[in-house]
């Protein structure tokens, strides 16, 4: 089972009840030992977000749901 990390919107305050949170989960291929090259994924209504787990505040990729499915299908068949 994936472990979720909740990320609260930077536009929210502690008094604001109408805040947005996103659940990130780490790739099942990630390791907690040694140098890890990991990605985290969050699914929201209209998009799939992908970020580097070592740089959570850094840039991220945004895919449409169809784009994400195409990317995963390609990655599953690509030769390294």
mmJSON file of the N, C-alpha and C atoms, coordinates in Angstrom:
{"data_MODEL":{"atom_site":{
"group_PDB":["ATOM","ATOM","ATOM","ATOM","ATOM","ATOM","ATOM","ATOM","ATOM","ATOM","ATOM","ATOM","ATOM","ATOM","ATOM","ATOM","ATOM","ATOM","ATOM","ATOM","ATOM","ATOM","ATOM","ATOM","ATOM","ATOM","ATOM","ATOM","ATOM","ATOM","ATOM","ATOM","ATOM","ATOM","ATOM","ATOM","ATOM","ATOM","ATOM","ATOM","ATOM","ATOM","ATOM","ATOM","ATOM","ATOM","ATOM","ATOM","ATOM","ATOM","ATOM","ATOM","ATOM","ATOM","ATOM","ATOM","ATOM","ATOM","ATOM","ATOM","ATOM","ATOM","ATOM","ATOM","ATOM","ATOM","ATOM","ATOM","ATOM","ATOM","ATOM","ATOM","ATOM","ATOM","ATOM","ATOM","ATOM","ATOM","ATOM","ATOM","ATOM","ATOM","ATOM","ATOM","ATOM","ATOM","ATOM","ATOM","ATOM","ATOM","ATOM","ATOM","ATOM","ATOM","ATOM","ATOM","ATOM","ATOM","ATOM","ATOM","ATOM","ATOM","ATOM","ATOM","ATOM","ATOM","ATOM","ATOM","ATOM","ATOM","ATOM","ATOM","ATOM","ATOM","ATOM","ATOM","ATOM","ATOM","ATOM","ATOM","ATOM","ATOM","ATOM","ATOM","ATOM","ATOM","ATOM","ATOM","ATOM","ATOM","ATOM","ATOM","ATOM","ATOM","ATOM","ATOM","ATOM","ATOM","ATOM","ATOM","ATOM","ATOM","ATOM","ATOM","ATOM","ATOM","ATOM","ATOM","ATOM","ATOM","ATOM","ATOM","ATOM","ATOM","ATOM","ATOM","ATOM","ATOM","ATOM","ATOM","ATOM","ATOM","ATOM","ATOM","ATOM","ATOM","ATOM","ATOM","ATOM","ATOM","ATOM","ATOM","ATOM","ATOM","ATOM","ATOM","ATOM","ATOM","ATOM","ATOM","ATOM","ATOM","ATOM","ATOM","ATOM","ATOM","ATOM","ATOM","ATOM","ATOM","ATOM","ATOM","ATOM","ATOM","ATOM","ATOM","ATOM","ATOM","ATOM","ATOM","ATOM","ATOM","ATOM","ATOM","ATOM","ATOM","ATOM","ATOM","ATOM","ATOM","ATOM","ATOM","ATOM","ATOM","ATOM","ATOM","ATOM","ATOM","ATOM","ATOM","ATOM","ATOM","ATOM","ATOM","ATOM","ATOM","ATOM","ATOM","ATOM","ATOM","ATOM","ATOM","ATOM","ATOM","ATOM","ATOM","ATOM","ATOM","ATOM","ATOM"],
"id":[1,2,3,4,5,6,7,8,9,10,11,12,13,14,15,16,17,18,19,20,21,22,23,24,25,26,27,28,29,30,31,32,33,34,35,36,37,38,39,40,41,42,43,44,45,46,47,48,49,50,51,52,53,54,55,56,57,58,59,60,61,62,63,64,65,66,67,68,69,70,71,72,73,74,75,76,77,78,79,80,81,82,83,84,85,86,87,88,89,90,91,92,93,94,95,96,97,98,99,100,101,102,103,104,105,106,107,108,109,110,111,112,113,114,115,116,117,118,119,120,121,122,123,124,125,126,127,128,129,130,131,132,133,134,135,136,137,138,139,140,141,142,143,144,145,146,147,148,149,150,151,152,153,154,155,156,157,158,159,160,161,162,163,164,165,166,167,168,169,170,171,172,173,174,175,176,177,178,179,180,181,182,183,184,185,186,187,188,189,190,191,192,193,194,195,196,197,198,199,200,201,202,203,204,205,206,207,208,209,210,211,212,213,214,215,216,217,218,219,220,221,222,223,224,225,226,227,228,229,230,231,232,233,234,235,236,237,238,239,240],
"type_symbol":["N","C","C","N","C","C","N","C","C","N","C","C","N","C","C","N","C","C","N","C","C","N","C","C","N","C","C","N","C","C","N","C","C","N","C","C","N","C","C","N","C","C","N","C","C","N","C","C","N","C","C","N","C","C","N","C","C","N","C","C","N","C","C","N","C","C","N","C","C","N","C","C","N","C","C","N","C","C","N","C","C","N","C","C","N","C","C","N","C","C","N","C","C","N","C","C","N","C","C","N","C","C","N","C","C","N","C","C","N","C","C","N","C","C","N","C","C","N","C","C","N","C","C","N","C","C","N","C","C","N","C","C","N","C","C","N","C","C","N","C","C","N","C","C","N","C","C","N","C","C","N","C","C","N","C","C","N","C","C","N","C","C","N","C","C","N","C","C","N","C","C","N","C","C","N","C","C","N","C","C","N","C","C","N","C","C","N","C","C","N","C","C","N","C","C","N","C","C","N","C","C","N","C","C","N","C","C","N","C","C","N","C","C","N","C","C","N","C","C","N","C","C","N","C","C","N","C","C","N","C","C","N","C","C","N","C","C","N","C","C"],
"label_atom_id":["N","CA","C","N","CA","C","N","CA","C","N","CA","C","N","CA","C","N","CA","C","N","CA","C","N","CA","C","N","CA","C","N","CA","C","N","CA","C","N","CA","C","N","CA","C","N","CA","C","N","CA","C","N","CA","C","N","CA","C","N","CA","C","N","CA","C","N","CA","C","N","CA","C","N","CA","C","N","CA","C","N","CA","C","N","CA","C","N","CA","C","N","CA","C","N","CA","C","N","CA","C","N","CA","C","N","CA","C","N","CA","C","N","CA","C","N","CA","C","N","CA","C","N","CA","C","N","CA","C","N","CA","C","N","CA","C","N","CA","C","N","CA","C","N","CA","C","N","CA","C","N","CA","C","N","CA","C","N","CA","C","N","CA","C","N","CA","C","N","CA","C","N","CA","C","N","CA","C","N","CA","C","N","CA","C","N","CA","C","N","CA","C","N","CA","C","N","CA","C","N","CA","C","N","CA","C","N","CA","C","N","CA","C","N","CA","C","N","CA","C","N","CA","C","N","CA","C","N","CA","C","N","CA","C","N","CA","C","N","CA","C","N","CA","C","N","CA","C","N","CA","C","N","CA","C","N","CA","C","N","CA","C","N","CA","C","N","CA","C","N","CA","C","N","CA","C","N","CA","C"],
"label_alt_id":[null,null,null,null,null,null,null,null,null,null,null,null,null,null,null,null,null,null,null,null,null,null,null,null,null,null,null,null,null,null,null,null,null,null,null,null,null,null,null,null,null,null,null,null,null,null,null,null,null,null,null,null,null,null,null,null,null,null,null,null,null,null,null,null,null,null,null,null,null,null,null,null,null,null,null,null,null,null,null,null,null,null,null,null,null,null,null,null,null,null,null,null,null,null,null,null,null,null,null,null,null,null,null,null,null,null,null,null,null,null,null,null,null,null,null,null,null,null,null,null,null,null,null,null,null,null,null,null,null,null,null,null,null,null,null,null,null,null,null,null,null,null,null,null,null,null,null,null,null,null,null,null,null,null,null,null,null,null,null,null,null,null,null,null,null,null,null,null,null,null,null,null,null,null,null,null,null,null,null,null,null,null,null,null,null,null,null,null,null,null,null,null,null,null,null,null,null,null,null,null,null,null,null,null,null,null,null,null,null,null,null,null,null,null,null,null,null,null,null,null,null,null,null,null,null,null,null,null,null,null,null,null,null,null,null,null,null,null,null,null],
"label_comp_id":["UNK","UNK","UNK","UNK","UNK","UNK","UNK","UNK","UNK","UNK","UNK","UNK","UNK","UNK","UNK","UNK","UNK","UNK","UNK","UNK","UNK","UNK","UNK","UNK","UNK","UNK","UNK","UNK","UNK","UNK","UNK","UNK","UNK","UNK","UNK","UNK","UNK","UNK","UNK","UNK","UNK","UNK","UNK","UNK","UNK","UNK","UNK","UNK","UNK","UNK","UNK","UNK","UNK","UNK","UNK","UNK","UNK","UNK","UNK","UNK","UNK","UNK","UNK","UNK","UNK","UNK","UNK","UNK","UNK","UNK","UNK","UNK","UNK","UNK","UNK","UNK","UNK","UNK","UNK","UNK","UNK","UNK","UNK","UNK","UNK","UNK","UNK","UNK","UNK","UNK","UNK","UNK","UNK","UNK","UNK","UNK","UNK","UNK","UNK","UNK","UNK","UNK","UNK","UNK","UNK","UNK","UNK","UNK","UNK","UNK","UNK","UNK","UNK","UNK","UNK","UNK","UNK","UNK","UNK","UNK","UNK","UNK","UNK","UNK","UNK","UNK","UNK","UNK","UNK","UNK","UNK","UNK","UNK","UNK","UNK","UNK","UNK","UNK","UNK","UNK","UNK","UNK","UNK","UNK","UNK","UNK","UNK","UNK","UNK","UNK","UNK","UNK","UNK","UNK","UNK","UNK","UNK","UNK","UNK","UNK","UNK","UNK","UNK","UNK","UNK","UNK","UNK","UNK","UNK","UNK","UNK","UNK","UNK","UNK","UNK","UNK","UNK","UNK","UNK","UNK","UNK","UNK","UNK","UNK","UNK","UNK","UNK","UNK","UNK","UNK","UNK","UNK","UNK","UNK","UNK","UNK","UNK","UNK","UNK","UNK","UNK","UNK","UNK","UNK","UNK","UNK","UNK","UNK","UNK","UNK","UNK","UNK","UNK","UNK","UNK","UNK","UNK","UNK","UNK","UNK","UNK","UNK","UNK","UNK","UNK","UNK","UNK","UNK","UNK","UNK","UNK","UNK","UNK","UNK","UNK","UNK","UNK","UNK","UNK","UNK"],
"label_asym_id":["A","A","A","A","A","A","A","A","A","A","A","A","A","A","A","A","A","A","A","A","A","A","A","A","A","A","A","A","A","A","A","A","A","A","A","A","A","A","A","A","A","A","A","A","A","A","A","A","A","A","A","A","A","A","A","A","A","A","A","A","A","A","A","A","A","A","A","A","A","A","A","A","A","A","A","A","A","A","A","A","A","A","A","A","A","A","A","A","A","A","A","A","A","A","A","A","A","A","A","A","A","A","A","A","A","A","A","A","A","A","A","A","A","A","A","A","A","A","A","A","A","A","A","A","A","A","A","A","A","A","A","A","A","A","A","A","A","A","A","A","A","A","A","A","A","A","A","A","A","A","A","A","A","A","A","A","A","A","A","A","A","A","A","A","A","A","A","A","A","A","A","A","A","A","A","A","A","A","A","A","A","A","A","A","A","A","A","A","A","A","A","A","A","A","A","A","A","A","A","A","A","A","A","A","A","A","A","A","A","A","A","A","A","A","A","A","A","A","A","A","A","A","A","A","A","A","A","A","A","A","A","A","A","A","A","A","A","A","A","A"],
"label_entity_id":["1","1","1","1","1","1","1","1","1","1","1","1","1","1","1","1","1","1","1","1","1","1","1","1","1","1","1","1","1","1","1","1","1","1","1","1","1","1","1","1","1","1","1","1","1","1","1","1","1","1","1","1","1","1","1","1","1","1","1","1","1","1","1","1","1","1","1","1","1","1","1","1","1","1","1","1","1","1","1","1","1","1","1","1","1","1","1","1","1","1","1","1","1","1","1","1","1","1","1","1","1","1","1","1","1","1","1","1","1","1","1","1","1","1","1","1","1","1","1","1","1","1","1","1","1","1","1","1","1","1","1","1","1","1","1","1","1","1","1","1","1","1","1","1","1","1","1","1","1","1","1","1","1","1","1","1","1","1","1","1","1","1","1","1","1","1","1","1","1","1","1","1","1","1","1","1","1","1","1","1","1","1","1","1","1","1","1","1","1","1","1","1","1","1","1","1","1","1","1","1","1","1","1","1","1","1","1","1","1","1","1","1","1","1","1","1","1","1","1","1","1","1","1","1","1","1","1","1","1","1","1","1","1","1","1","1","1","1","1","1"],
"label_seq_id":[1,1,1,2,2,2,3,3,3,4,4,4,5,5,5,6,6,6,7,7,7,8,8,8,9,9,9,10,10,10,11,11,11,12,12,12,13,13,13,14,14,14,15,15,15,16,16,16,17,17,17,18,18,18,19,19,19,20,20,20,21,21,21,22,22,22,23,23,23,24,24,24,25,25,25,26,26,26,27,27,27,28,28,28,29,29,29,30,30,30,31,31,31,32,32,32,33,33,33,34,34,34,35,35,35,36,36,36,37,37,37,38,38,38,39,39,39,40,40,40,41,41,41,42,42,42,43,43,43,44,44,44,45,45,45,46,46,46,47,47,47,48,48,48,49,49,49,50,50,50,51,51,51,52,52,52,53,53,53,54,54,54,55,55,55,56,56,56,57,57,57,58,58,58,59,59,59,60,60,60,61,61,61,62,62,62,63,63,63,64,64,64,65,65,65,66,66,66,67,67,67,68,68,68,69,69,69,70,70,70,71,71,71,72,72,72,73,73,73,74,74,74,75,75,75,76,76,76,77,77,77,78,78,78,79,79,79,80,80,80],
"pdbx_PDB_ins_code":[null,null,null,null,null,null,null,null,null,null,null,null,null,null,null,null,null,null,null,null,null,null,null,null,null,null,null,null,null,null,null,null,null,null,null,null,null,null,null,null,null,null,null,null,null,null,null,null,null,null,null,null,null,null,null,null,null,null,null,null,null,null,null,null,null,null,null,null,null,null,null,null,null,null,null,null,null,null,null,null,null,null,null,null,null,null,null,null,null,null,null,null,null,null,null,null,null,null,null,null,null,null,null,null,null,null,null,null,null,null,null,null,null,null,null,null,null,null,null,null,null,null,null,null,null,null,null,null,null,null,null,null,null,null,null,null,null,null,null,null,null,null,null,null,null,null,null,null,null,null,null,null,null,null,null,null,null,null,null,null,null,null,null,null,null,null,null,null,null,null,null,null,null,null,null,null,null,null,null,null,null,null,null,null,null,null,null,null,null,null,null,null,null,null,null,null,null,null,null,null,null,null,null,null,null,null,null,null,null,null,null,null,null,null,null,null,null,null,null,null,null,null,null,null,null,null,null,null,null,null,null,null,null,null,null,null,null,null,null,null],
"Cartn_x":[0.843,0.0,0.887,0.558,1.338,1.169,2.252,2.196,1.945,0.949,0.588,1.169,1.649,2.116,1.208,0.625,-0.304,0.464,0.165,0.788,-0.296,-0.19,-1.211,-0.889,-1.89,-1.723,-1.056,-0.132,0.547,-0.407,-1.569,-2.559,-3.456,-3.3,-4.13,-3.487,-4.326,-3.844,-4.379,-3.886,-4.366,-5.824,-6.313,-7.7,-8.635,-8.086,-8.871,-9.373,-10.675,-11.249,-11.348,-11.261,-11.426,-10.064,-9.183,-7.864,-7.827,-6.773,-6.601,-5.394,-5.54,-4.424,-4.309,-3.076,-2.807,-2.083,-2.48,-1.818,-0.786,0.476,1.57,1.899,2.169,2.67,3.916,4.852,6.149,6.088,6.889,6.969,7.277,6.635,6.904,8.294,8.965,10.328,11.361,10.93,11.836,12.327,13.522,14.12,14.358,14.228,14.523,15.984,16.766,18.174,19.04,20.187,21.133,20.623,21.409,20.965,19.748,18.668,17.418,17.098,16.688,16.199,14.709,13.931,12.511,11.633,10.447,9.419,8.211,7.455,6.189,5.105,3.924,2.807,1.588,0.854,-0.406,-1.457,-2.618,-3.707,-4.753,-5.082,-6.157,-7.203,-8.293,-9.413,-9.016,-8.299,-8.038,-6.597,-5.752,-4.342,-3.654,-2.485,-1.591,-0.295,0.151,1.354,2.493,3.702,4.876,5.993,6.694,7.808,8.935,10.104,11.277,11.109,11.188,10.966,12.069,13.23,14.327,14.23,13.38,13.224,11.736,11.065,9.609,9.101,9.893,9.484,9.91,10.607,11.112,10.053,10.488,9.544,8.853,7.717,6.999,6.429,6.084,5.435,3.941,3.165,1.713,1.247,0.523,-0.017,-1.534,-2.171,-3.611,-3.764,-4.925,-5.097,-4.767,-5.195,-4.885,-3.39,-2.767,-1.329,-0.542,-0.973,-0.309,-0.422,-1.603,-1.778,-0.878,-0.766,0.108,1.573,1.981,3.354,3.679,2.8,3.029,3.08,2.195,2.203,3.509,3.992,5.257,6.414,6.46,7.55,7.601,6.458,6.405,6.984,6.993,7.479,8.818,9.319,10.561,11.763,12.726,13.954,14.97,15.704,16.722,18.066],
"Cartn_y":[-1.176,0.0,1.238,2.208,3.437,4.294,4.96,5.893,7.285,7.986,9.294,10.386,11.441,12.626,13.764,14.449,15.54,16.837,17.605,18.886,19.947,20.914,21.948,23.125,23.675,24.808,25.973,26.629,27.789,28.983,28.911,29.986,29.815,28.723,28.469,29.051,29.403,29.835,28.851,28.949,28.056,28.317,29.532,29.873,29.565,29.269,29.078,27.644,27.466,26.116,25.646,26.553,26.196,26.057,25.233,25.058,23.828,23.732,22.624,21.805,20.5,19.624,18.571,18.178,17.182,16.015,14.79,13.597,13.111,13.142,12.647,11.225,10.354,9.037,8.72,8.028,7.73,6.468,6.43,5.261,3.999,2.897,1.621,1.105,1.668,1.276,2.053,2.982,3.795,3.026,3.379,2.754,3.82,3.456,4.383,4.31,3.445,3.276,3.731,4.33,4.727,5.887,6.245,7.348,6.922,7.589,7.212,8.189,7.67,8.493,8.216,9.014,8.721,9.813,9.4,10.352,10.154,11.218,11.164,11.639,11.054,11.346,11.74,12.741,13.142,13.247,12.671,12.754,13.726,14.694,15.622,15.475,16.163,15.965,16.027,17.049,17.254,16.983,16.484,16.329,15.309,14.882,14.05,14.844,15.051,15.83,14.88,15.198,14.368,15.287,14.886,15.686,14.789,15.374,14.695,14.626,13.44,13.302,13.955,14.207,14.851,16.378,16.904,18.35,18.679,18.478,18.603,19.993,21.005,22.369,22.806,21.941,22.275,22.136,22.152,22.062,20.707,20.671,19.405,19.346,18.153,17.945,17.814,18.263,18.131,17.422,16.315,15.537,15.58,15.542,15.283,13.797,13.357,11.928,11.032,11.426,10.638,10.664,11.829,11.956,11.09,11.029,10.196,8.718,8.288,6.891,6.554,7.465,7.235,7.169,8.06,8.059,6.753,6.31,5.067,3.872,3.846,2.74,2.728,3.901,3.984,3.54,4.056,3.725,2.237,1.58,0.152,-0.692,-0.157,-0.927,-0.429,0.701,1.273,0.445,0.338,-0.393,0.579,0.13,0.992,0.707],
"Cartn_z":[0.0,0.0,0.0,-0.838,-0.956,0.287,0.662,1.78,1.217,1.721,1.208,2.089,1.456,2.147,1.744,2.71,2.408,2.309,1.277,1.01,1.024,1.932,2.063,1.15,0.513,-0.379,0.342,-0.352,0.239,0.372,-0.25,-0.15,1.075,1.802,2.978,4.222,5.18,6.488,7.52,8.741,9.796,10.146,9.871,10.165,8.993,7.837,6.615,6.518,6.576,6.487,5.041,4.076,2.667,1.987,2.552,1.967,1.056,0.288,-0.645,-0.215,-0.175,0.126,-0.971,-1.264,-2.292,-1.644,-1.974,-1.456,-2.461,-2.062,-2.894,-2.459,-3.409,-3.032,-3.839,-3.172,-3.746,-4.588,-5.631,-6.501,-5.706,-6.064,-5.386,-5.703,-6.699,-7.038,-6.232,-5.398,-4.599,-3.386,-2.968,-1.792,-0.739,0.517,1.602,2.024,1.38,1.719,0.555,0.877,-0.156,-0.981,-2.01,-2.866,-3.679,-3.466,-4.13,-5.24,-6.37,-7.466,-7.563,-6.871,-6.697,-7.276,-7.644,-8.032,-7.137,-6.974,-6.26,-7.211,-7.069,-7.954,-7.119,-7.598,-6.973,-8.075,-7.821,-8.785,-8.271,-9.106,-8.797,-9.892,-9.805,-10.722,-12.19,-12.589,-14.013,-14.417,-13.496,-13.831,-12.941,-13.394,-12.598,-12.46,-11.227,-10.941,-10.599,-11.054,-10.796,-10.331,-9.241,-8.738,-8.26,-8.083,-7.542,-6.03,-5.459,-4.015,-3.189,-3.794,-3.068,-3.116,-3.992,-4.156,-4.203,-3.08,-3.026,-3.38,-3.146,-3.468,-4.855,-5.56,-6.89,-7.965,-9.212,-10.323,-10.374,-11.041,-11.218,-12.634,-13.056,-14.348,-14.123,-15.085,-15.036,-16.293,-16.119,-17.223,-17.176,-18.319,-18.345,-17.991,-17.525,-17.229,-18.428,-19.632,-20.831,-21.138,-20.962,-21.177,-20.225,-18.953,-17.957,-18.328,-18.744,-19.147,-20.328,-21.29,-22.445,-22.013,-21.101,-20.607,-19.889,-19.007,-18.253,-19.202,-20.194,-21.175,-21.948,-22.354,-23.073,-22.177,-20.932,-20.021,-19.709,-19.675,-19.371,-20.505,-21.722,-22.872,-23.394,-22.911,-23.412,-22.991,-23.889,-23.584,-23.016,-22.017,-21.381,-21.977],
"occupancy":[1.0,1.0,1.0,1.0,1.0,1.0,1.0,1.0,1.0,1.0,1.0,1.0,1.0,1.0,1.0,1.0,1.0,1.0,1.0,1.0,1.0,1.0,1.0,1.0,1.0,1.0,1.0,1.0,1.0,1.0,1.0,1.0,1.0,1.0,1.0,1.0,1.0,1.0,1.0,1.0,1.0,1.0,1.0,1.0,1.0,1.0,1.0,1.0,1.0,1.0,1.0,1.0,1.0,1.0,1.0,1.0,1.0,1.0,1.0,1.0,1.0,1.0,1.0,1.0,1.0,1.0,1.0,1.0,1.0,1.0,1.0,1.0,1.0,1.0,1.0,1.0,1.0,1.0,1.0,1.0,1.0,1.0,1.0,1.0,1.0,1.0,1.0,1.0,1.0,1.0,1.0,1.0,1.0,1.0,1.0,1.0,1.0,1.0,1.0,1.0,1.0,1.0,1.0,1.0,1.0,1.0,1.0,1.0,1.0,1.0,1.0,1.0,1.0,1.0,1.0,1.0,1.0,1.0,1.0,1.0,1.0,1.0,1.0,1.0,1.0,1.0,1.0,1.0,1.0,1.0,1.0,1.0,1.0,1.0,1.0,1.0,1.0,1.0,1.0,1.0,1.0,1.0,1.0,1.0,1.0,1.0,1.0,1.0,1.0,1.0,1.0,1.0,1.0,1.0,1.0,1.0,1.0,1.0,1.0,1.0,1.0,1.0,1.0,1.0,1.0,1.0,1.0,1.0,1.0,1.0,1.0,1.0,1.0,1.0,1.0,1.0,1.0,1.0,1.0,1.0,1.0,1.0,1.0,1.0,1.0,1.0,1.0,1.0,1.0,1.0,1.0,1.0,1.0,1.0,1.0,1.0,1.0,1.0,1.0,1.0,1.0,1.0,1.0,1.0,1.0,1.0,1.0,1.0,1.0,1.0,1.0,1.0,1.0,1.0,1.0,1.0,1.0,1.0,1.0,1.0,1.0,1.0,1.0,1.0,1.0,1.0,1.0,1.0,1.0,1.0,1.0,1.0,1.0,1.0,1.0,1.0,1.0,1.0,1.0,1.0],
"B_iso_or_equiv":[0.0,0.0,0.0,0.0,0.0,0.0,0.0,0.0,0.0,0.0,0.0,0.0,0.0,0.0,0.0,0.0,0.0,0.0,0.0,0.0,0.0,0.0,0.0,0.0,0.0,0.0,0.0,0.0,0.0,0.0,0.0,0.0,0.0,0.0,0.0,0.0,0.0,0.0,0.0,0.0,0.0,0.0,0.0,0.0,0.0,0.0,0.0,0.0,0.0,0.0,0.0,0.0,0.0,0.0,0.0,0.0,0.0,0.0,0.0,0.0,0.0,0.0,0.0,0.0,0.0,0.0,0.0,0.0,0.0,0.0,0.0,0.0,0.0,0.0,0.0,0.0,0.0,0.0,0.0,0.0,0.0,0.0,0.0,0.0,0.0,0.0,0.0,0.0,0.0,0.0,0.0,0.0,0.0,0.0,0.0,0.0,0.0,0.0,0.0,0.0,0.0,0.0,0.0,0.0,0.0,0.0,0.0,0.0,0.0,0.0,0.0,0.0,0.0,0.0,0.0,0.0,0.0,0.0,0.0,0.0,0.0,0.0,0.0,0.0,0.0,0.0,0.0,0.0,0.0,0.0,0.0,0.0,0.0,0.0,0.0,0.0,0.0,0.0,0.0,0.0,0.0,0.0,0.0,0.0,0.0,0.0,0.0,0.0,0.0,0.0,0.0,0.0,0.0,0.0,0.0,0.0,0.0,0.0,0.0,0.0,0.0,0.0,0.0,0.0,0.0,0.0,0.0,0.0,0.0,0.0,0.0,0.0,0.0,0.0,0.0,0.0,0.0,0.0,0.0,0.0,0.0,0.0,0.0,0.0,0.0,0.0,0.0,0.0,0.0,0.0,0.0,0.0,0.0,0.0,0.0,0.0,0.0,0.0,0.0,0.0,0.0,0.0,0.0,0.0,0.0,0.0,0.0,0.0,0.0,0.0,0.0,0.0,0.0,0.0,0.0,0.0,0.0,0.0,0.0,0.0,0.0,0.0,0.0,0.0,0.0,0.0,0.0,0.0,0.0,0.0,0.0,0.0,0.0,0.0,0.0,0.0,0.0,0.0,0.0,0.0],
"pdbx_formal_charge":[null,null,null,null,null,null,null,null,null,null,null,null,null,null,null,null,null,null,null,null,null,null,null,null,null,null,null,null,null,null,null,null,null,null,null,null,null,null,null,null,null,null,null,null,null,null,null,null,null,null,null,null,null,null,null,null,null,null,null,null,null,null,null,null,null,null,null,null,null,null,null,null,null,null,null,null,null,null,null,null,null,null,null,null,null,null,null,null,null,null,null,null,null,null,null,null,null,null,null,null,null,null,null,null,null,null,null,null,null,null,null,null,null,null,null,null,null,null,null,null,null,null,null,null,null,null,null,null,null,null,null,null,null,null,null,null,null,null,null,null,null,null,null,null,null,null,null,null,null,null,null,null,null,null,null,null,null,null,null,null,null,null,null,null,null,null,null,null,null,null,null,null,null,null,null,null,null,null,null,null,null,null,null,null,null,null,null,null,null,null,null,null,null,null,null,null,null,null,null,null,null,null,null,null,null,null,null,null,null,null,null,null,null,null,null,null,null,null,null,null,null,null,null,null,null,null,null,null,null,null,null,null,null,null,null,null,null,null,null,null],
"auth_seq_id":[1,1,1,2,2,2,3,3,3,4,4,4,5,5,5,6,6,6,7,7,7,8,8,8,9,9,9,10,10,10,11,11,11,12,12,12,13,13,13,14,14,14,15,15,15,16,16,16,17,17,17,18,18,18,19,19,19,20,20,20,21,21,21,22,22,22,23,23,23,24,24,24,25,25,25,26,26,26,27,27,27,28,28,28,29,29,29,30,30,30,31,31,31,32,32,32,33,33,33,34,34,34,35,35,35,36,36,36,37,37,37,38,38,38,39,39,39,40,40,40,41,41,41,42,42,42,43,43,43,44,44,44,45,45,45,46,46,46,47,47,47,48,48,48,49,49,49,50,50,50,51,51,51,52,52,52,53,53,53,54,54,54,55,55,55,56,56,56,57,57,57,58,58,58,59,59,59,60,60,60,61,61,61,62,62,62,63,63,63,64,64,64,65,65,65,66,66,66,67,67,67,68,68,68,69,69,69,70,70,70,71,71,71,72,72,72,73,73,73,74,74,74,75,75,75,76,76,76,77,77,77,78,78,78,79,79,79,80,80,80],
"auth_comp_id":["UNK","UNK","UNK","UNK","UNK","UNK","UNK","UNK","UNK","UNK","UNK","UNK","UNK","UNK","UNK","UNK","UNK","UNK","UNK","UNK","UNK","UNK","UNK","UNK","UNK","UNK","UNK","UNK","UNK","UNK","UNK","UNK","UNK","UNK","UNK","UNK","UNK","UNK","UNK","UNK","UNK","UNK","UNK","UNK","UNK","UNK","UNK","UNK","UNK","UNK","UNK","UNK","UNK","UNK","UNK","UNK","UNK","UNK","UNK","UNK","UNK","UNK","UNK","UNK","UNK","UNK","UNK","UNK","UNK","UNK","UNK","UNK","UNK","UNK","UNK","UNK","UNK","UNK","UNK","UNK","UNK","UNK","UNK","UNK","UNK","UNK","UNK","UNK","UNK","UNK","UNK","UNK","UNK","UNK","UNK","UNK","UNK","UNK","UNK","UNK","UNK","UNK","UNK","UNK","UNK","UNK","UNK","UNK","UNK","UNK","UNK","UNK","UNK","UNK","UNK","UNK","UNK","UNK","UNK","UNK","UNK","UNK","UNK","UNK","UNK","UNK","UNK","UNK","UNK","UNK","UNK","UNK","UNK","UNK","UNK","UNK","UNK","UNK","UNK","UNK","UNK","UNK","UNK","UNK","UNK","UNK","UNK","UNK","UNK","UNK","UNK","UNK","UNK","UNK","UNK","UNK","UNK","UNK","UNK","UNK","UNK","UNK","UNK","UNK","UNK","UNK","UNK","UNK","UNK","UNK","UNK","UNK","UNK","UNK","UNK","UNK","UNK","UNK","UNK","UNK","UNK","UNK","UNK","UNK","UNK","UNK","UNK","UNK","UNK","UNK","UNK","UNK","UNK","UNK","UNK","UNK","UNK","UNK","UNK","UNK","UNK","UNK","UNK","UNK","UNK","UNK","UNK","UNK","UNK","UNK","UNK","UNK","UNK","UNK","UNK","UNK","UNK","UNK","UNK","UNK","UNK","UNK","UNK","UNK","UNK","UNK","UNK","UNK","UNK","UNK","UNK","UNK","UNK","UNK","UNK","UNK","UNK","UNK","UNK","UNK"],
"auth_asym_id":["A","A","A","A","A","A","A","A","A","A","A","A","A","A","A","A","A","A","A","A","A","A","A","A","A","A","A","A","A","A","A","A","A","A","A","A","A","A","A","A","A","A","A","A","A","A","A","A","A","A","A","A","A","A","A","A","A","A","A","A","A","A","A","A","A","A","A","A","A","A","A","A","A","A","A","A","A","A","A","A","A","A","A","A","A","A","A","A","A","A","A","A","A","A","A","A","A","A","A","A","A","A","A","A","A","A","A","A","A","A","A","A","A","A","A","A","A","A","A","A","A","A","A","A","A","A","A","A","A","A","A","A","A","A","A","A","A","A","A","A","A","A","A","A","A","A","A","A","A","A","A","A","A","A","A","A","A","A","A","A","A","A","A","A","A","A","A","A","A","A","A","A","A","A","A","A","A","A","A","A","A","A","A","A","A","A","A","A","A","A","A","A","A","A","A","A","A","A","A","A","A","A","A","A","A","A","A","A","A","A","A","A","A","A","A","A","A","A","A","A","A","A","A","A","A","A","A","A","A","A","A","A","A","A","A","A","A","A","A","A"],
"auth_atom_id":["N","CA","C","N","CA","C","N","CA","C","N","CA","C","N","CA","C","N","CA","C","N","CA","C","N","CA","C","N","CA","C","N","CA","C","N","CA","C","N","CA","C","N","CA","C","N","CA","C","N","CA","C","N","CA","C","N","CA","C","N","CA","C","N","CA","C","N","CA","C","N","CA","C","N","CA","C","N","CA","C","N","CA","C","N","CA","C","N","CA","C","N","CA","C","N","CA","C","N","CA","C","N","CA","C","N","CA","C","N","CA","C","N","CA","C","N","CA","C","N","CA","C","N","CA","C","N","CA","C","N","CA","C","N","CA","C","N","CA","C","N","CA","C","N","CA","C","N","CA","C","N","CA","C","N","CA","C","N","CA","C","N","CA","C","N","CA","C","N","CA","C","N","CA","C","N","CA","C","N","CA","C","N","CA","C","N","CA","C","N","CA","C","N","CA","C","N","CA","C","N","CA","C","N","CA","C","N","CA","C","N","CA","C","N","CA","C","N","CA","C","N","CA","C","N","CA","C","N","CA","C","N","CA","C","N","CA","C","N","CA","C","N","CA","C","N","CA","C","N","CA","C","N","CA","C","N","CA","C","N","CA","C","N","CA","C","N","CA","C","N","CA","C","N","CA","C","N","CA","C"],
"pdbx_PDB_model_num":[1,1,1,1,1,1,1,1,1,1,1,1,1,1,1,1,1,1,1,1,1,1,1,1,1,1,1,1,1,1,1,1,1,1,1,1,1,1,1,1,1,1,1,1,1,1,1,1,1,1,1,1,1,1,1,1,1,1,1,1,1,1,1,1,1,1,1,1,1,1,1,1,1,1,1,1,1,1,1,1,1,1,1,1,1,1,1,1,1,1,1,1,1,1,1,1,1,1,1,1,1,1,1,1,1,1,1,1,1,1,1,1,1,1,1,1,1,1,1,1,1,1,1,1,1,1,1,1,1,1,1,1,1,1,1,1,1,1,1,1,1,1,1,1,1,1,1,1,1,1,1,1,1,1,1,1,1,1,1,1,1,1,1,1,1,1,1,1,1,1,1,1,1,1,1,1,1,1,1,1,1,1,1,1,1,1,1,1,1,1,1,1,1,1,1,1,1,1,1,1,1,1,1,1,1,1,1,1,1,1,1,1,1,1,1,1,1,1,1,1,1,1,1,1,1,1,1,1,1,1,1,1,1,1,1,1,1,1,1,1]
}}}
